[in-house]
Structure formats: C-alpha cells, structure tokens
Amino acid sequence: MRLVPWQPDDMLRRLDDVVSVYGEAMGYRAELLQTRRGYIGAHVRRAGFRAVATLTTEGQLAGFGYGYASGPGQWWHDQVRSALDDAARQRWLSHCFEVVELHVRPSAQGHGIGARQLRALLSMADGSTVLLSTPEADEQRSRAWRLYRRFGFEDLLRDFHFPGDERGFAILGRGLPLTERVPAEGAPGIVGI
Ligand SMILES: CC(C)(COP(=O)(O)OP(=O)(O)OC[C@H]1O[C@@H](n2cnc3c(N)ncnc32)[C@H](O)[C@@H]1OP(=O)(O)O)[C@@H](O)C(=O)NCCC(=O)NCCS
C-alpha cells in the first residue's frame, strides 16, 4: 500500500473508483451515489482543495480522503454557521478546513490506513481549525468515532440535523496544525508523505 497526495485531476480520473470505495464504506444505494458523484466532481475545484489516496501495489484504490477551505456560501458551512453562536463562529469558522470525505474500502479497514490518510490530509490542510461531520453512533463501537477521538476532535454540535436527512450528525473540530504526535506513525507497509 502507498499513500499519495492527489491533485484535482487525479481525483477526477479515478472518480468511478472513488464512488465505489465511498459506496462500499458507507453502504449507500446506487441512486444516492450518483448524486454524490456530481458533488465530488465539483468539490475538486473549490479553494484549498486537498486530497490523499491509498493505492494497492496493483494500483487499486483502497481509500481516499479530501477536504477544502470552508466558507460562507457553501451549503455545509452555512448550515453549521447557523447553529453556532457568535463566539463559536469566530473560533471555529474564521479560517477553517473541512474534511469532506474520508473512507477506506471495508476489506482494507482496521490496518491504520484511515489514520494515515487523516494525518496526511491534515498536514497538507490550510487553516487554523478543521471541522467534519459524522453520523451519530456509539463512540466506542464506531471505528470513525474512535479515529476522530484519537486525533483529538472535540464536539461542536451533537445530534445536528441537516435539512433533508433524518439522521443526527455530530460536528467535530480541532485546531491546526497537528502539533502533537497523533497516531498512525509507522503503519507497516505504507509510505507516508
Ligand atoms: C472510518 C474509517 C475511514 C477508518 O479507516 P480505517 O483504516 O478502518 O481506520 P484505522 O485502521 O486507521 O483505524 C482502525 C483500527 O486500526 C488500528 N491500527 C492503527 N494503525 C494500525 C496498524 N499499523 N496496524 C494495524 N492496526 C492499526 C487502530 O488502532 C484502529 O483500531 P480501532 O478501530 O479498534 O480503534 C474507515 O473505517 C471507513 O471508511 N469507515 C466507513 C466509512 C466512514 O465511517 N467514514 C467516515 C465517515 S465521517
């Protein structure tokens, strides 16, 4: 396995694989994936776009992560902004990187790839804070939650409802840069950046 930074065009070239990994990881239906495909294709052009991918030795996509500068006028940013008070907006949204997607193919999960991807993405990100949303779940049982907590993400909002989605989400954040040592150093067989 090797971890590589991706430029926007790298992501567009592998969009079928990206959507496939995303669908497998989240267990989403094909119709929803087509919509997400459109969003992802547009996201690569946003300011501050950063992406990483994990490739097998045969070049297959095992995982990916991406994000961009979060700002007014973006749907996600505006939803979160509207739910925060002035002090929280100032602290968290002034110069913020959003981790939009982070996924590992189920067959490759549990070997440190997700942590490696997150660490690499945050080391490339521009911002003084990083935010993300993740479905509410049992923190001890959810691999995503355990990963974010290990990286020091704290709660901004819990059981937050985005319009049109009946699931509750947590909005989590932490400061940048990643100054302290976070996990995922030395995962075997993975080349860092
Ligand atoms: C969340 C997700 C990205 C995490 O990726 P991952 O590769 O499975 O996560 P990691 O391997 O880095 O961490 C998983 C475990 O491996 C362990 N690990 C870390 N480095 C390791 C290594 N070098 N060797 C073996 N295990 C290692 C971690 O301690 C961790 O243990 P835990 O899950 O029991 O807490 C991935 O599971 C996923 O895509 N899930 C479904 C989609 C999803 O929830 N995405 C996030 C939505 S917001």
The ligand as a MOL file (V3000), in Angstrom:
LIG
                    3D

  0  0  0     0  0            999 V3000
M  V30 BEGIN CTAB
M  V30 COUNTS 48 50 0 0 0
M  V30 BEGIN ATOM
M  V30 1 C -13.5580 5.4240 9.4420 0
M  V30 2 C -12.5040 4.8390 8.5180 0
M  V30 3 C -12.1130 5.8750 7.4800 0
M  V30 4 C -11.2650 4.4820 9.3480 0
M  V30 5 O -10.3080 3.8670 8.4850 0
M  V30 6 P -9.5550 2.5370 8.9460 0
M  V30 7 O -8.4530 2.3180 8.0010 0
M  V30 8 O -10.5420 1.4600 9.1260 0
M  V30 9 O -9.0370 3.0230 10.3650 0
M  V30 10 P -7.6360 2.6470 11.0320 0
M  V30 11 O -7.1980 1.3400 10.5310 0
M  V30 12 O -6.7320 3.7810 10.8650 0
M  V30 13 O -8.0540 2.5020 12.4870 0
M  V30 14 C -8.7730 1.3230 12.7660 0
M  V30 15 C -8.0100 0.4690 13.7350 0
M  V30 16 O -6.7560 0.0370 13.2760 0
M  V30 17 C -5.7840 0.2330 14.3100 0
M  V30 18 N -4.4920 0.4940 13.6970 0
M  V30 19 C -3.8890 1.6680 13.5500 0
M  V30 20 N -2.6930 1.5130 12.9620 0
M  V30 21 C -2.5710 0.1930 12.7170 0
M  V30 22 C -1.5710 -0.5940 12.1370 0
M  V30 23 N -0.4380 -0.0620 11.6850 0
M  V30 24 N -1.7810 -1.9060 12.0250 0
M  V30 25 C -2.9120 -2.4560 12.4930 0
M  V30 26 N -3.8930 -1.7460 13.0780 0
M  V30 27 C -3.7220 -0.4320 13.1840 0
M  V30 28 C -6.2860 1.3960 15.0440 0
M  V30 29 O -5.8300 1.3790 16.3810 0
M  V30 30 C -7.7690 1.2260 14.9770 0
M  V30 31 O -8.2730 0.4310 15.9970 0
M  V30 32 P -9.8050 0.5720 16.4120 0
M  V30 33 O -10.6420 0.6840 15.1700 0
M  V30 34 O -10.0520 -0.6950 17.1380 0
M  V30 35 O -9.9110 1.7940 17.2460 0
M  V30 36 C -12.9850 3.5580 7.8280 0
M  V30 37 O -13.2110 2.5770 8.8060 0
M  V30 38 C -14.2300 3.7530 6.9970 0
M  V30 39 O -14.1450 4.0810 5.8230 0
M  V30 40 N -15.4000 3.5230 7.6160 0
M  V30 41 C -16.6790 3.5970 6.9220 0
M  V30 42 C -16.9450 4.9690 6.4080 0
M  V30 43 C -16.8780 6.0140 7.4730 0
M  V30 44 O -17.4160 5.8690 8.5630 0
M  V30 45 N -16.2000 7.1100 7.1290 0
M  V30 46 C -16.1440 8.2550 7.9690 0
M  V30 47 C -17.4520 8.9250 7.8440 0
M  V30 48 S -17.4020 10.5380 8.5300 0
M  V30 END ATOM
M  V30 BEGIN BOND
M  V30 1 1 1 2
M  V30 2 1 2 3
M  V30 3 1 2 4
M  V30 4 1 2 36
M  V30 5 1 4 5
M  V30 6 1 5 6
M  V30 7 2 6 7
M  V30 8 1 6 8
M  V30 9 1 6 9
M  V30 10 1 9 10
M  V30 11 2 10 11
M  V30 12 1 10 12
M  V30 13 1 10 13
M  V30 14 1 13 14
M  V30 15 1 14 15
M  V30 16 1 15 16
M  V30 17 1 15 30
M  V30 18 1 16 17
M  V30 19 1 17 18
M  V30 20 1 17 28
M  V30 21 1 18 19
M  V30 22 1 18 27
M  V30 23 2 19 20
M  V30 24 1 20 21
M  V30 25 1 21 22
M  V30 26 2 21 27
M  V30 27 1 22 23
M  V30 28 2 22 24
M  V30 29 1 24 25
M  V30 30 2 25 26
M  V30 31 1 26 27
M  V30 32 1 28 29
M  V30 33 1 28 30
M  V30 34 1 30 31
M  V30 35 1 31 32
M  V30 36 2 32 33
M  V30 37 1 32 34
M  V30 38 1 32 35
M  V30 39 1 36 37
M  V30 40 1 36 38
M  V30 41 2 38 39
M  V30 42 1 38 40
M  V30 43 1 40 41
M  V30 44 1 41 42
M  V30 45 1 42 43
M  V30 46 2 43 44
M  V30 47 1 43 45
M  V30 48 1 45 46
M  V30 49 1 46 47
M  V30 50 1 47 48
M  V30 END BOND
M  V30 END CTAB
M  END
